[in-house]
Amino acid sequence: MGNSFGTLFKITTFGESHGLAIGAIIDGCPSGLIIDEAFIQSELDRRKPGQSKITTQRKESDTFELLSGVFEGKSTGAPICLVIKNEDQKSKDYSHIADKYRPSHADFTYQQKYGHRDYRGGGRSSARETAARVAAGAIAKIVLKHHKIDLQAYVSQVGDLQLDKSYKDLDLSNSENNIVRCPDPVKAEEMISLIDSVRKQRDTIGGVVTCIIKNAPVGLGEPVFDRLHAVLGHAMLSINAVKGFEFGSGFEGVKMRGSAHNDIIQNEAGKVSTKTNHSGGIQGGISNGEDIYFNVAFKPVATIMQDQESLDHEGNSTTVSGKGRHDPCVVPRAVPIVEAMAALVLADFYLINLTTKLRA
């Protein structure tokens, strides 16, 4: 019913924003993997609310508990269950929209589809659910690290403030040195000021997260419907507030001629590579060994601290007032979510590739 993702490395998330807990079940994790709980917690800390003045002030420690699948610090091969208890729900903040539809939220669509919805913080449609993905993605990262596959995401745009440098010209280690997670210190300060200004205006703003995957082996991806970039797109577009996905040259590539866009194949010291990488490390839906890179566009957060016209359950005109604690811009906290979903895709395809070679 749309709550699971993956084939061999498969996750199912559960829970609602204002329920007792959220969590994930990870099936297909290889046995004998050292499960670094401190690392998992550090990933959750990067996503958790209340980090800074430009994020929601909901206070959640996002402390997780392992219920199964790990013994003496190693994965057993059994399903791993992770639970994160909700600690700072303020359900009364949402009582005013129990019978109203908030603009650009899932209120109306959930009501029409299911005939019954949890209006407290959006219930299952809340971005709170992504904490479970980050925890599962941390385990996927551990799998990838074991095979020397690295990935990192960062904020490359907020509103009309955009980095004008390639990721190759940036020191990506600087991304975690500021609250907006932009690797360019000067541009980061501009982005922080813009978000803070929008927050003070009781409004919200969107942005772009860029992700880089290095050392992915050749051969990841399953044509034709499970092409690597297609599944990455599926993963990214499943994240709350995502409105766009592009990889490689993306939409800018339409401005180029084929003679300039084609990535010429070369052999240097016995290593096959391409002179350019407009393909974004994926050709024919299969990784080619080059860096995989893509952009994920996030819309402005739907909840704004302003009155808006809407309808109630009876179809009558009404006014919706923004209340509660919400991000003025989601992209700083979205960085670890993008990384988590990318890691889940890569770990799954890596395991699929191993079984494909075994069959051959």
SVG drawing of the C-alpha trace seen along z (x, -y; Angstrom):
<svg xmlns="http://www.w3.org/2000/svg" viewBox="-21 -40 70 59">
<polyline fill="none" stroke="black" stroke-width="0.4" points="0.0,0.0 2.9,-2.4 4.6,-2.1 7.5,0.1 10.5,-0.7 13.2,1.5 13.6,5.1 16.3,7.0 17.2,4.3 13.7,3.3 12.2,0.9 8.7,0.4 8.1,-2.7 5.3,-3.1 3.8,-5.6 2.3,-9.1 3.5,-12.6 1.5,-12.7 1.2,-9.0 3.2,-7.1 6.2,-6.5 7.5,-6.2 9.9,-3.6 11.1,-1.3 11.5,2.4 14.6,3.2 14.5,6.6 17.4,8.0 20.3,6.4 23.3,8.8 24.3,10.6 27.5,9.9 27.4,6.2 28.7,4.1 25.7,1.8 27.2,-1.5 24.4,-2.8 26.3,-6.1 26.4,-6.7 22.7,-6.0 22.0,-8.5 24.3,-11.1 22.3,-10.9 19.0,-11.3 20.5,-14.3 21.2,-16.0 17.5,-15.7 15.8,-16.3 13.8,-19.5 14.9,-22.4 18.4,-22.6 18.5,-26.3 16.6,-29.5 15.8,-28.5 14.1,-25.2 11.0,-24.2 11.2,-24.6 9.5,-21.3 11.9,-19.5 12.5,-15.9 15.6,-14.0 14.8,-11.4 16.5,-8.8 16.0,-5.4 15.7,-1.9 16.6,1.4 14.0,4.1 15.3,6.9 17.8,8.0 21.0,7.0 22.9,9.2 26.2,8.4 26.5,5.3 26.1,7.1 23.2,7.7 21.8,11.3 20.1,11.3 16.7,11.1 14.5,8.1 15.8,5.0 13.2,3.0 13.9,-0.6 11.5,-2.6 11.7,-6.4 9.3,-7.6 7.5,-10.9 8.2,-13.2 6.9,-16.7 3.5,-16.4 1.2,-19.4 -1.9,-18.0 -4.0,-20.9 -2.2,-23.1 -4.1,-21.3 -7.6,-21.2 -8.6,-24.2 -8.2,-22.4 -10.0,-19.2 -12.7,-20.0 -10.8,-22.3 -8.4,-21.7 -5.1,-23.5 -3.9,-24.8 -1.3,-22.6 -1.4,-20.0 -2.6,-16.4 -5.7,-17.1 -8.3,-17.1 -6.7,-14.2 -6.4,-12.0 -10.0,-12.7 -11.2,-11.8 -9.1,-8.7 -9.6,-7.2 -12.7,-8.9 -10.9,-9.4 -7.7,-11.2 -5.4,-12.0 -5.3,-15.8 -2.7,-16.1 0.3,-17.4 -0.7,-15.7 -0.6,-12.2 1.1,-9.8 1.6,-12.6 3.8,-14.5 7.5,-15.0 8.1,-13.5 7.9,-10.1 11.2,-10.8 13.0,-10.3 12.4,-6.6 13.9,-6.8 17.0,-8.5 17.5,-5.7 17.1,-3.0 19.3,-5.0 22.0,-5.1 22.1,-1.3 22.2,-1.4 25.1,-3.8 26.9,-1.3 26.4,1.3 27.8,-1.1 30.8,-2.2 31.7,1.5 32.0,1.4 33.7,-2.0 30.8,-3.8 30.5,-7.4 27.7,-9.9 27.0,-13.4 24.3,-16.0 24.3,-19.7 22.1,-22.8 22.8,-24.4 20.0,-26.8 17.5,-28.7 14.9,-30.8 16.9,-32.7 20.2,-32.3 22.1,-29.6 25.6,-28.3 27.3,-29.0 30.1,-26.4 30.3,-22.8 30.5,-20.3 34.1,-19.6 35.1,-23.1 33.6,-23.0 34.9,-21.7 31.9,-19.6 33.3,-19.0 32.2,-22.6 28.5,-21.6 28.1,-20.7 29.8,-23.8 26.8,-26.0 23.1,-25.7 21.9,-25.8 24.3,-23.0 25.8,-24.9 29.5,-24.2 30.2,-27.8 30.5,-29.9 29.7,-33.2 26.7,-31.9 25.6,-30.1 25.4,-33.3 23.3,-34.9 20.9,-31.9 20.6,-32.0 19.7,-35.7 17.1,-35.1 15.5,-32.2 15.4,-34.2 13.9,-37.2 11.2,-35.0 10.5,-33.5 10.1,-36.9 7.6,-37.7 5.6,-34.6 6.2,-33.0 8.2,-30.1 10.7,-29.5 11.9,-26.6 15.3,-25.4 17.4,-22.7 19.5,-19.9 22.3,-18.4 23.7,-14.9 26.9,-13.3 27.6,-9.6 31.3,-8.5 32.8,-5.1 29.6,-3.4 30.7,-0.4 29.7,0.1 26.5,2.1 24.0,0.8 20.5,0.5 17.9,2.8 16.5,1.9 14.0,1.1 11.5,0.0 14.0,0.1 16.7,-2.1 19.0,-3.5 18.0,-7.1 14.3,-6.1 14.5,-4.5 16.5,-7.4 13.8,-9.7 11.1,-7.6 13.0,-7.7 13.5,-11.5 9.9,-12.3 8.6,-10.3 10.1,-12.8 7.6,-15.4 7.6,-18.8 9.8,-17.5 8.6,-19.0 11.5,-18.2 14.3,-15.8 17.1,-16.0 20.3,-14.1 23.4,-14.8 23.0,-17.8 19.3,-17.8 17.2,-20.5 20.3,-22.6 21.2,-19.8 18.5,-20.8 20.5,-23.9 23.4,-21.7 24.1,-20.0 24.6,-16.3 28.2,-16.8 28.9,-18.7 26.7,-16.7 28.1,-13.2 30.5,-11.8 33.5,-10.6 34.8,-7.2 38.5,-6.9 41.1,-4.5 43.7,-5.9 46.2,-3.5 43.8,-0.6 40.8,-2.4 37.8,-3.1 36.2,-6.5 34.5,-9.4 36.1,-12.8 32.9,-14.6 30.0,-13.5 26.9,-15.1 25.2,-11.7 25.5,-12.0 27.2,-8.7 24.3,-6.8 23.9,-5.6 21.1,-3.3 19.8,-3.3 23.0,-1.6 25.9,-3.2 29.0,-3.7 31.6,-4.2 31.6,-8.0 30.3,-10.2 26.5,-10.1 25.0,-13.5 21.5,-14.9 19.4,-17.8 16.2,-17.7 13.9,-20.7 11.8,-21.4 8.7,-23.7 8.1,-26.3 6.7,-24.6 2.9,-24.6 2.1,-25.8 2.6,-29.6 1.8,-31.7 -0.8,-33.7 -4.5,-33.5 -5.6,-31.7 -8.9,-31.1 -10.0,-27.5 -12.9,-25.1 -14.2,-22.9 -15.4,-19.3 -18.9,-20.5 -17.5,-22.5 -18.1,-25.9 -15.7,-28.8 -13.5,-29.2 -10.3,-30.7 -7.3,-28.6 -4.9,-30.2 -1.3,-28.9 -0.4,-27.6 2.1,-25.1 5.8,-24.8 7.1,-24.6 10.2,-25.1 10.4,-28.3 12.6,-26.4 12.9,-22.6 16.2,-22.1 18.6,-22.3 16.9,-19.3 16.2,-17.6 19.9,-17.0 20.2,-13.9 16.8,-12.7 18.1,-12.9 21.2,-11.1 19.2,-8.4 17.0,-7.7 20.0,-7.7 21.7,-5.2 18.7,-2.9 18.6,-2.9 22.3,-2.2 22.4,0.5 19.5,2.3 21.0,2.2 24.4,3.3 22.8,6.4 20.8,7.0 23.9,6.7 25.6,9.4 22.8,11.8 22.7,11.1 26.4,12.0 25.8,15.1 23.1,16.2 25.4,15.6"/>
</svg>
